[in-house]
Amino acid sequence: MSRPLASCSRPAALAAAIAAIEPLDEGAMAQARARQDQLTKPQGSLGRLEELAVWAAGVTGQPTPVLGRKVIVTAAADHGIARRGVSAYPSDVTAQMVRNFLAGGAAVSVLARCVGARVLVVDAGVAVDLAPARGLLSRRAGPGTSDFSLGPAMGREQALFCLASGVRVAAAQARRGSGALATGDMGIGNTTAGAAVIAALTGVPPSAVVGRGTGIDDTAWRRKVRLIERALEVNAPDPADAVDVLAKVGGFELGFLAGVILGAASRRWPVVLDGLASGASALLACRLAPQVRDYLMASHLSTEPGHRVALEHLDLTPLLDLKMRLGEGTGAALGLFLLEAACRLQLEMATFASAGVSRRQTRRSS
């Protein structure tokens, strides 16, 4: 059943989360670096895994962070723009894939099992009411957005509802103990919304951020570009106002994930980003709270050109480039594994002293 919009529309939770985001803990990071120098390996030999461990120390405030629970929040919603032929699949697929997530048959479900993560599926605004099910959380802002080539995708109150809902869900997860949160998405038409948000926030032309999404042909790609150009012209979203951008050209799941990012950071949880939709949500979150950028980890580089643009503007370097473009949280699941590996190396590796291993020799000049 749909959740009443008024119950979460007030921005108090959003403002509180933004105010609670603190700088990374430099002391914990310094201790983490010092421990890295004591571990039984040449300094720097584990490359970015060492960087990840130090970053996780700064996020959590623990020199030897224990990742704890790993949660992939996969938010689903429908998009009015999908009726314009911007996807190779019908909108019915959104609800069908939500059921697939819940049944454990989707790609993200398999990868989550591989890395020991839980998939929390959120109905942020699927076009049809979904039956209650274990693992499904309803935070509906409406039955899909409006066609943003004709006017705003949603009202400002709906945008604030999505953001506040995401904050609260992330906070509820964090109250259960230490952990890391990854972002995932599902929604036919959401690469169009994601590309529109990225173009609006970065000023990069739509033709440079629009990709093939579900595998569209050249005709559909050109249509997708034109529709985003029209949406930006019709709606004139204010790039300085993330809520305005979300309301005018975004999607319910994009707003929800932006809130999730803010909520996780406010509780000192690492945030592992997935692909294009996650990148768009991260840009929205960082426009609302620039300090949240320090809590973000880019799991991979999508083949969607808009994802590269988003990561460049966020100054984030992806860990993997596997030519993926599925979404769902699939790349983020792999990122969670690498993050946990980095933290466990930091905690479990022996030091030179504890293992009785000789350190590197320091040559004396004659």
MILOBA-103399 format. One record per atom (N, C-alpha, C): residue in one letter; z, y, x. Coordinates in steps of 0.02 Angstrom, whole numbers, plus 32768, in hexadecimal, padded with zeros to 4 digits. Layout:
BEGIN
AZYX
...
***
This chain:
BEGIN
M80007FC4802A
M800080008000
M8000803F802C
S7FE280758013
S7FDF80B28039
S802580D2803E
R803480EC8079
R8073810E8084
R806D8157806D
P809D81728049
P809881B88032
P809181E8806C
L806082138068
L80528241809F
L808C826F80AD
A80AE8287807A
A80E382B88084
A811D829E80AC
S8124825C80B2
S815F824080D3
S815E824A811E
C81248258813B
C812182608184
C80F9829D8198
S80EB82CA816A
S80BD83008179
S80DB833981A1
R811D834081A0
R813C837881C2
R8138836F820E
P812C83A48234
P8122839E827C
P8161839C82A5
A819C83948286
A81DA839782AD
A81DC836082E2
A81C9832382D0
A81C982EC8300
A819982F98339
L816083178329
L812F8328835C
L814A835B838D
A816883908373
A818483C5839E
A81BC83A983C9
A81E6837E83AD
A821D836183D3
A82038335840C
A81CF830F83FE
A81B482E38433
A8196830C846C
I81728341845A
I8154836B848E
I818B838B84BA
A81BF83A28499
A81F683C284BF
A821B839184EB
A8219835084DA
A823F831E8500
A821A8302853C
I81DA83138544
I81B382F8857C
I81C6831C85BC
E81E282F785EB
E81FB8314862A
E81CB83048663
P81D08329869B
P81A8831886D5
P81BA82D386EF
L818D82B58716
L819C82768736
L81D9827D8763
D81FE8247876A
D823C82478792
D8229824287DC
E822B827A87FF
E8216827B8846
E824682538871
G82878252885F
G82B7822C8886
G82A881E28883
A829B81C98847
A828A81828840
A824A81718864
M821A819E8863
M81DB81928886
M81E6818F88D2
A821181BB88EB
A821F81BB8933
A824181798947
Q82708162891E
Q82908122892C
Q825F80E88928
A823080EC88F9
A81FE80B888F2
A81D180B5892F
R81BD80F08948
R819380F28985
R81BA80D689C0
A81F980E789C5
A822180CD89FD
A8226808189FA
R822E806689BE
R8230801D89B7
R81ED7FFE89CA
Q81B7801E89B5
Q8175800589C7
Q816E7FFC8A12
D818A802B8A37
D818580288A80
D81AF7FF08A9E
Q81DE7FD58A76
Q82097F9E8A8F
Q81EE7F598A7D
L81BE7F558A50
L81A67F158A38
L817B7EF28A6C
T81787EB08A68
T81577E878A9B
T810A7E8B8A95
K80F07EC38AAA
K80A87ECF8AA9
K809A7F0D8AD4
P805E7F148AED
P804C7F538B0D
P804C7F8C8AD9
Q80627FC68AED
Q80657FFE8ABE
Q8020800C8AA1
G801F80138A5F
G7FE180238A3D
G7FB37FE98A30
S7FC77FAC8A45
S7F997F738A41
S7F8D7F5A89FA
L7FB97F6D89CB
L7FAF7F5A8985
L7F8E7F92895D
G7F777FC58980
G7F4D7FF88962
G7F6A80178923
R7F43801788EE
R7F57803988B1
R7F918017888E
L7F9E7FD8889D
L7FD97FB88881
L80197FDB889A
E80187FF188D8
E8051801788F2
E8056805A88CE
E801E807B88C3
E801E80BB889F
E803980B28858
L8024807C8838
L803C806E87F4
L8087806487F1
A80A280418822
A80EA80358824
A81108076882C
V80F880A28857
V811980E28861
V8113810D8822
W80D8810C8804
W80CF813187C5
W80FD8118878F
A810280D68787
A812F80BA8754
A817780CD8762
A818A80D287A1
A81CD80E987B2
A81D881308799
G81A6815A87A3
G81AC819F878C
G81B081A58741
V8189817B871E
V8189817C86D5
V81CD816586BA
T81E4812D86D2
T8221810E86B6
T8261812A86D4
G825D8149870F
G829981608731
G82BD81298756
Q829C80EF875F
Q82BA80B58781
Q829280A587C0
P82B180A487FC
P828B80968839
P826A80528839
T828980218817
T826B7FDF880F
T82637FD287C4
P82307FEF87A5
P822A7FEB875C
P821C7FA48745
V823C7F91870E
V82307F5186EC
V820A7F6286AC
L81CF7F4786A6
L81A47F5C866F
L81C07F49862B
G81DE7F108625
G81FB7EFC85E5
G81C57EEC85B2
R81CB7F078575
R819C7EF8853F
R81597F1B854A
K81247EF7853C
K80E07F138540
K80C37F1484FA
V80B27F4F84E2
V809A7F56849E
V80567F79849E
I80267F59847D
I7FE47F788473
I7FE27F91842B
V7FDE7FD28422
V7FDA7FEE83DF
V7F907FF883CF
T7F777FCF83A2
T7F307FD2838E
T7F2D7FF28349
A7F1680308348
A7F138057830A
A7ECD805382EB
A7ECA804882AA
A7E8B80408287
A7E8380758251
A7E45808D8249
A7E3680BD8214
A7DEB80BF8209
D7DD880D681D0
D7D9180DE81C0
D7D7C812781C4
H7D3A813181C7
H7D1E817381D4
H7CE4818181A5
G7CE881BC8185
G7CB381D08157
G7C6F81D68179
I7C6F81E881B9
I7C3081F081DD
I7C0B81AE81E4
A7C2E817681DD
A7C0D813581E4
A7BD8812B81AF
R7BDD814D8176
R7BAA81478142
R7B6881658156
R7B678189818E
R7B2981A981A6
R7B02817D81D6
G7B15813E81DE
G7AEE81108207
G7AF9811A8252
V7B3881268266
V7B47813082AD
V7B5F80F082CE
S7B6480BA82A8
S7B7D807B82C3
S7B4D804282B0
A7B4E800E82D9
A7B257FD382CA
A7B477FA68298
Y7B857FB68285
Y7BAB7F8C8257
Y7BC17FB4821A
P7BCA7F9481E1
P7BE17FB681A4
P7C2C7FC581A9
S7C437FF58181
S7C8980098182
S7CB87FD0816D
D7C9E7F9F8147
D7CC87F678133
D7CE77F43816E
V7CC77F4981A8
V7CDE7F2581E3
V7D237F3C81F9
T7D347F7B81EC
T7D767F938202
T7DAE7F6981E4
A7DAE7F6181A2
A7DE27F388181
A7DDC7EEF8196
Q7DA07ED7819D
Q7D967E9181B1
Q7DB37E8481F6
M7DAA7EB48224
M7DC57EAC8267
M7E117EB28269
V7E2D7EDB823D
V7E767EDE8239
V7E917E998227
R7E727E7881F8
R7E877E3481E6
R7E7E7E058221
N7E4A7E0F8247
N7E3F7DE58282
N7E757DF082B6
F7E8A7E2F82BF
F7EC17E3E82ED
F7F007E1882D7
L7F0E7E1D8296
L7F4B7DFE827C
L7F497DB28282
A7F0D7D96827E
A7F067D4D8285
A7F057D3782CE
G7F037D6782FC
G7F047D568343
G7EC17D42835F
G7E897D54833C
G7E487D3E8353
G7E1E7D718376
A7E367DAE837E
A7E0F7DE3839E
A7E177DE083EA
A7DEB7E03840C
A7DEE7E048456
A7E317E1F846E
V7E497E55844E
V7E897E718464
V7EC27E3F8458
S7EBC7E168424
S7EEF7DE48416
S7EF37DB1844E
V7EB97D9B8465
V7EB67D6A849B
V7ED27D8784DC
L7EBB7DC484ED
L7ED27DE3852B
L7F1D7DF38528
A7F357E0684EE
A7F7D7E1384E7
A7FA57DD484F5
R7F8D7D9C84DC
R7FB17D5D84EA
R7FAF7D4E8535
C7F777D5D8555
C7F727D50859D
C7FA57D7785C5
V7FB27DB585B0
V7FDE7DE185D8
V80247DE685BB
G80327DC08585
G80757DC18568
G80857E018543
A80537E1E8523
A805D7E5B84FD
A805C7E4E84B2
R807C7E79848D
R80797E768444
R80457EA8842B
V801D7E9483FB
V7FEF7EC283DA
V800E7EDA8399
L80197F1A8395
L80327F398357
L7FF67F5B8336
V7FE17F4182FD
V7FA77F5B82DA
V7FBF7F8F82A7
V7FA07FCA82A9
V7FB48001827D
V7F7980158251
D7F8480158211
D7F53803081E1
D7F5F807B81DD
A7F3780A08202
A7F3E80E98202
A7F13810A81CC
G7EE880E281AD
G7EBD80FE8179
G7E7F80D5816E
V7E8780948164
V7E4F80688154
V7E398078810C
A7DF9806F80FE
A7DDD808480BE
A7DFA805D8082
V7E0F8020808E
V7E2C7FF88057
V7E767FEB8066
D7E9C7FE28031
D7EE37FD0803A
D7EE77F898054
L7F0B7F80808A
L7F147F3E80A7
L7F547F1F808E
A7F527EDE8081
A7F8E7EBB806A
A7FC27EBB80A1
P80037EC28090
P80377EBF80C3
P80337E7E80EB
A803E7E83812C
A803A7E488157
A80667E538193
R807E7E1C81AF
R80A77E2081EB
R807B7E3B8224
G80967E6C8248
G80707E8A827E
G80477EC5826A
L80467ED68229
L80207F0F8210
L804F7F4681F9
L80457F818213
L806D7FBB8200
L80417FED81DC
S8055800281A1
S802E8032817A
S804780798186
R801B80A281A2
R802980E981AB
R7FEA81108196
R7FD581028159
R7F96811B8140
R7F9881678133
A7F66818A814D
A7F5E81D1813D
A7F2B81DA8105
G7F0B81A480F1
G7ED881A780BD
G7EA8816D80C5
P7E7B81638095
P7E4B812C8098
P7E0D813E80C2
G7E18814F8100
G7DE08164812B
G7DD781AF8128
T7DB981CB815D
T7DAD82138160
T7D6F82268137
S7D658266812F
S7D298280810F
S7CF182848143
D7CB5828D812B
D7C7A82958157
D7C7E82D98179
F7C8E82D981BA
F7C99831981DB
F7C59833F81EC
S7C20832381DD
S7BE2834A81E5
S7BD9837B81AC
L7C0283748177
L7BFE83A0813D
L7C3A83CE8137
G7C7183BD8158
G7CAF83E38155
G7CE483BF817C
P7D2283D68179
P7D5883B781A1
P7D61836D8191
A7D72834781C4
A7D7F830081BC
A7DBD82F48192
M7DED83218198
M7E2D83198175
M7E4E835D816F
G7E8383628148
G7EAA83A08145
G7EDA83A5817F
R7EF283E1818C
R7F2183EB81C4
R7F6183C381B8
E7F7883BF817A
E7FB48399816B
E7FAA834F817B
Q7F6F8335816D
Q7F6082EF817F
Q7F6282E681CA
A7F46831681EE
A7F4683128237
A7F8D83108252
L7FB8833B8238
L7FFE833D824E
L802282FC823A
F801182E28200
F802E82A281EB
F801D826B821D
C7FDE82678232
C7FC982348262
C7FF0823B82A4
L7FF5827882BD
L8017828482FC
L8061827182F6
A8082828882C2
A80C9827982B9
A80D5822F82AE
S80A8820E828B
S80B081C58280
S80AC81A082C2
G807D81B382ED
G80778193832E
G80B4819D8359
V80CF81DA8358
V810D81E9837E
V814581BA8368
R814D81B38326
R8185818B830D
R817C8141831C
V814081288318
V813480E28328
V814380D48371
A812D8100839D
A813B80F783E5
A818680FA83F2
A81A8812983D2
A81F0813083DC
A821480F183C4
A81FD80D5838C
A821D80988372
A8215805E83A2
Q81DB805A83C2
Q81D1802583F4
Q81FE80308431
A8204806E8447
A822C807C8482
A827680708477
R828D8077843A
R82D4806C842B
R82E880238436
R82B87FF7843A
R82C87FB08443
R82D17F9C848C
G82CA7FCB84BA
G82D57FBC8500
G829C7FD6852B
S829D7FC5856B
S826A7FDC859A
S82277FBA858A
G81F17FDA859F
G81B07FBC8592
G81787FEB85A4
A813C7FD68592
A81007FFF859C
A80D67FF9855D
L80B2802E854F
L808A80308512
L8041803B8524
A801580158503
A7FCD801D850D
A7FAE803284CB
T7F77805784CF
T7F5580708494
T7F1580498487
G7F0980388448
G7ECC80178434
G7EB5803383F1
D7E77802383DE
D7E5B804183A2
D7E2B8012837F
M7E2180208340
M7DEC7FFF8319
M7DD6802D82E2
G7D96803682DB
G7D7D806082A5
G7D33806B82AB
I7D0C8051827C
I7CC4805C827E
I7CB680A78278
G7C9280C182A8
G7C84810982AB
G7CB2812F82DA
N7CE3810C82F9
N7D138133831F
N7CFB81488365
T7CC5812A837E
T7CAA814683BC
T7C88818983AE
T7C7081928370
T7C5381D3835D
T7C8B8207835A
A7CC281F68339
A7CFB82248335
A7D188231837A
G7D1F81FD83A2
G7D3A820583E5
G7D0F82328410
A7CCD8228840C
A7C9F82528433
A7CA2829A841B
A7CA982A483D9
A7CAD82E883BE
A7CEC830B83D7
V7D2482E883D8
V7D63830483F0
V7D5C8316843B
I7D4082E98461
I7D3882F684A9
I7D0A833284B5
A7CD383368490
A7CA6836F8498
A7CC983B08484
A7CEF83AE844E
A7D1283EA8437
A7D4684028469
L7D6A83D48487
L7DA183E684B4
L7D8A83F784FB
T7D5283DB8510
T7D3B83E58555
T7D028416855B
G7CDE84228524
G7CA4844E8527
G7C66842B8541
V7C6983EB854E
V7C2F83C58565
V7C0283B88529
P7BC083C08530
P7B9383B784F6
P7B96837084DA
P7B8D83688499
P7B8F8325847B
P7B5F82F4849B
S7B25830A84B0
S7AF582DC84CE
S7B0F82BD850E
A7B4182DC852D
A7B5D82C2856C
A7B9A82978560
V7BB382948522
V7BEE826B8515
V7BE1823284E4
V7BA8823484C2
V7B9982018491
V7B7A81C484B2
G7B96818984A1
G7B7C814A84BC
G7B60811F8485
R7B5980DE8494
R7B3980AF8466
R7B6A808E8436
G7BAB809A8440
G7BDD80808412
G7BD780368408
T7BC8802183CA
T7BC37FDA83BA
T7B807FBB83CD
G7B567FE383EF
G7B157FC98404
G7ADB7FE683DC
I7ADF802783CD
I7AAB804783A4
I7A6B805283CD
D7A33805A83AA
D79F3806583CA
D79E980B083D7
D79AF80C183F4
D79A281068407
D79A2813583CA
T7986811E8393
T798481488356
T79CB8158833E
A79F58126833B
A7A3A81308324
A7A60815B8356
W7A5281538397
W7A74817C83CA
W7A6381C583C0
R7A2381D483B5
R7A0F821A83AA
R7A2F8236836A
R7A33820C8337
R7A53822282F9
R7A9D82318306
K7ABD8208832C
K7B048210833C
K7B0F82538360
V7AE482628390
V7AE982A183B5
V7AE182DC8386
R7AAE82D9835B
R7AA08311832D
R7ADA831B82FD
L7AF782E582E5
L7B2F82EB82B6
L7B6C830B82D6
I7B7982F98315
I7BB283198338
I7BA383628345
E7B6683728359
E7B5383B88362
E7B5D83DF8321
R7B4883C282E9
R7B4F83E382A9
R7B9A83EB8297
A7BC183B782A5
A7C0983BA8295
A7C2B83F182BC
L7C1A83F982FB
L7C39842D8324
L7C248472830B
E7BE5847882F3
E7BCD84B882DA
E7BED84C88296
V7BEF8497826A
V7C0984A18226
V7C5484B08227
N7C79848B8250
N7CC2848E824F
N7CE084BF8281
A7CBB84CE82B7
A7CD384FB82EB
A7D1C84ED82FF
P7D2A84AF8317
P7D6F849F832A
P7D8584CA8366
D7DC484DE8364
D7DE085098399
D7DF984DC83D1
P7DD984DD840C
P7DEE84B08442
P7E3584BE845C
A7E5084F8844D
A7E9485078462
A7EC884EB8432
D7EB284D183F9
D7EDE84B883C5
D7ECD846F83B8
A7EF3844283D6
A7EE483FA83D0
A7EE783E38387
V7F1483FE8360
V7F1983E9831A
V7EDB83FE82F4
D7EC084378303
D7E83844F82E4
D7E48842182F5
V7E43840F8335
V7E0D83E2834A
V7E13839F8327
L7E4F83838326
L7E5B83438304
L7E48834882BB
A7E5E837C829A
A7E5183838252
A7E07838A8243
K7DE483AD826D
K7D9E83BD825D
K7D6D83878272
V7D77836682AB
V7D45833582C2
V7D6482F482DA
G7DA482E982CD
G7DC682AD82E6
G7DC9827482B5
G7DF7824782C2
G7E02820D8298
G7E4C81FF8292
F7E5F81DD825C
F7EA581CF8251
F7EC381A7828B
E7E9F817582A5
E7EBA814D82DB
E7EBE8174831C
L7E9281A48326
L7E9481CE8362
L7ED381F98362
G7EE282168328
G7F1F823E8322
G7F5D8214832A
F7F5C81DA830B
F7F9681AE8310
F7FA2819A8359
L7F6E8188837D
L7F76817483C3
L7F8C81AE83EF
A7F7581EB83DF
A7F8D82258404
A7FD8822C83FB
G7FF0822183BD
G8038822283B1
G805D81EB83D5
V803F81B083D7
V805D817883FB
V8067818A8445
I803481A98462
I803781BD84A9
I807181EE84B4
L8076821F8488
L80AC8251848F
L80F082308485
G80F582048453
G813581E38445
G814B81B6847E
A811C8191849B
A812E816584D3
A8144818D850F
A812081C2851F
A813281EB8559
A8177820C854F
S8186821F8512
S81C7823F8505
S8200820E8510
R81F281CC850F
R82258199851B
R821E81798560
R81F58198858B
R81EA818185D0
R81CD813B85D2
W819E812D85A6
W817780EF85A9
W813380FD85C7
P811C80D385F5
P80D780DB860E
P80A580D085D6
V806F80F585D7
V803A80EF85A5
V7FFA80D885C7
V7FE0809F85B3
V7FA3808385CF
V7F6A8090859D
L7F3980B685B2
L7F0280C98587
L7ECA80958588
D7EA880908550
D7E6E8064854C
D7E2E808D8557
G7DFF808C8529
G7DBE80A98534
G7DB380ED8513
L7D7980F684F4
L7D65813784DA
L7D96815584A9
A7DAA812E8477
A7DD881488444
A7E1A815C8464
S7E3381338492
S7E72814384B5
S7E6A818284DE
G7E30818984FE
G7E2381C58525
G7E24820484FB
A7E04820084C0
A7E0582398492
A7E4C8248847B
S7E728214846B
S7EB7821E8455
S7EE2823C848D
A7ED6822684CB
A7EFC82418503
A7EEC828B850E
L7EAD829E8505
L7E9B82E5850A
L7EBF830E84D5
L7EC282F48498
L7EE783168463
L7F31831E8476
A7F4F82E7848E
A7F9582E884A0
A7FA2831A84D8
C7F76831B8509
C7F8083488542
C7F748391852F
R7F4A839D84FD
R7F4283E284E5
R7F8183F984C2
L7FA483CC84A1
L7FE383DC8480
L801C83E184B2
A801C83B884E6
A805283B58517
A803483A3855A
P801F83D38583
P7FFE83C485C2
P8027839585EF
Q8069839885EA
Q8093836F8616
Q808D83248607
V8070831285CF
V806B82CB85BD
V803882A885EA
R800D82CE860A
R7FDA82B08635
R7FF88284866C
D803282968685
D8052827086BB
D8068822B86A5
Y806B821F8664
Y808281DF8649
Y804881AF8639
L800B81C4864A
L7FD0819E8637
L7FB381768671
M7F9D813A8661
M7F7B810F8691
M7F3880FA8672
A7F0281038696
A7EC080EF867D
A7EB280A78692
S7EAD807B8661
S7EA580348671
S7E608024868B
H7E2C8042866B
H7DE88030867F
H7DB98069866D
L7D7B80638684
L7D4680938674
L7D1680738643
S7D12808E8608
S7CE3807685D5
S7C9C808985E8
T7C6C806585CC
T7C26807885D5
T7C1380B485A9
E7C4080C7857A
E7C3381028551
E7C398141857D
P7C05816B8581
P7C0881A585AE
P7C4081D5859E
G7C5381DA855F
G7C898207854E
G7CCB81F3856C
H7CD481B2857A
H7D13819C8599
H7D1881B785E0
R7CE181B48605
R7CE281D08648
R7CF3821B8647
V7CD5823E8618
V7CE282868611
V7D2C82928603
A7D49826B85D5
A7D8F827385C4
A7DBC82678600
L7DAF82308625
L7DD98220865F
L7DD282558696
E7D96826F869E
E7D8D82A486D1
E7DB682E286BE
H7DB682F4867F
H7DDD832E8669
H7E288321866C
L7E3B82E28665
L7E8282D0866B
L7E9682C586B4
D7E6582C386E1
D7E7082B58728
D7E9282718730
L7E77823F870E
L7E9081FA8712
L7E5A81CD872F
T7E6D81A3875E
T7E3F8174877E
T7E4A812F8761
P7E1781128740
P7E2180D08722
P7E2B809A8756
L7E5180678743
L7E5F802F8770
L7E247FFE8774
L7E027FF5873C
L7DCF7FC28737
L7D8E7FE0871D
D7D567FC1872F
D7D157FD28712
D7CF17F908703
L7CFD7F7686C8
L7CE27F3586B4
L7CA97F3C8682
K7C8E7F79867B
K7C577F86864C
K7C6A7F758604
M7CA87F8085F2
M7CC17F7285AF
M7CB87FAE8581
R7CB07FA18540
R7CAC7FD6850F
R7CC27FBD84CA
L7CEE7F8C84C9
L7D037F6E848A
L7D387F978466
G7D677FB5848C
G7DA07FD4846C
G7DD57FA0845C
E7DF97FAA8426
E7E2E7F7D840E
E7E6D7F808438
G7E687F978477
G7E9F7F9184A7
G7E907F5C84DB
T7E527F4484DF
T7E407F0E850C
T7E487F218555
G7E2C7F5A8568
G7E347F7185AD
G7E7C7F8285BD
A7E9F7F9E858C
A7EE67FB08596
A7F117F7285A1
A7EFF7F3A8581
A7F247EFC858C
A7F207EE785D5
L7EE57EED85F3
L7EDE7EDD863A
L7F047F0F8665
G7F057F4E864F
G7F2C7F808673
G7F767F718671
L7F8F7F588639
L7FD57F458634
L7FE67F0E8667
F7FB97EDF866F
F7FC57EAA86A0
F7FCB7EC786E6
L7F9E7EF486F8
L7FA07F12873B
L7FE07F3C8744
L7FF47F5E8710
L80327F858715
L806E7F58871F
E80717F2286F9
E80A97EF48701
E80A77ED48746
A806C7EC2875F
A80677EA687A2
A80827ED687D6
A80717F1687CF
A80897F4887FF
A80D57F4E87FD
C80F17F4D87C0
C813A7F5487BA
C815E7F1687D4
R81427EDC87C8
R81627E9F87E0
R815E7E99882C
L81277EAF8849
L81247EB08892
L815A7EDF88AE
Q81627F18888F
Q81947F4888A5
Q81DB7F2A88A2
L81E87F03886E
L822B7EE88863
L82377EA78889
E82057E7A888B
E82117E3688A1
E81FC7E2688E8
M81D37E4F8907
M81C07E41894C
M81FC7E48897B
A81FD7E1F89AD
A82327E2489DF
A82267E5F8A0D
T825C7E788A29
T82557EAC8A5C
T82517E8A8AA0
F823D7EB08AD2
F823C7E958B17
F82817E7B8B2A
A82B57EA18B18
A82F87E8D8B2B
A830E7E4E8B07
S83037E4B8AC4
S831C7E118A9E
S82F67DD28AAF
A82B67DD88AC3
A828E7D9D8AD2
A82907D8A8B1B
G82AD7DB48B46
G82AE7DA78B8D
G82697DAB8BAC
V82407DD88B93
V81FC7DE18BAC
V81FA7E1E8BD9
S81DA7E158C12
S81D67E4D8C41
S81A97E848C26
R81BD7EC18C33
R81967EFA8C1D
R815E7F098C4F
R81327F358C3B
R80FB7F4A8C66
R81167F688CA7
Q80F67F558CDD
Q810C7F6F8D1E
Q80F67FB78D27
T81227FDE8D45
T811180238D57
T810480268DA2
R80C780358DB2
R80B480368DFA
R80CD80768E1A
R80E7806C8E55
R80FF80A58E7B
R80C980BB8EAC
S80BF80FC8EB0
S808E81168EDF
S80A981108F25
S807E80FE8F55
S809480F58F9B
S809781388FC0
***
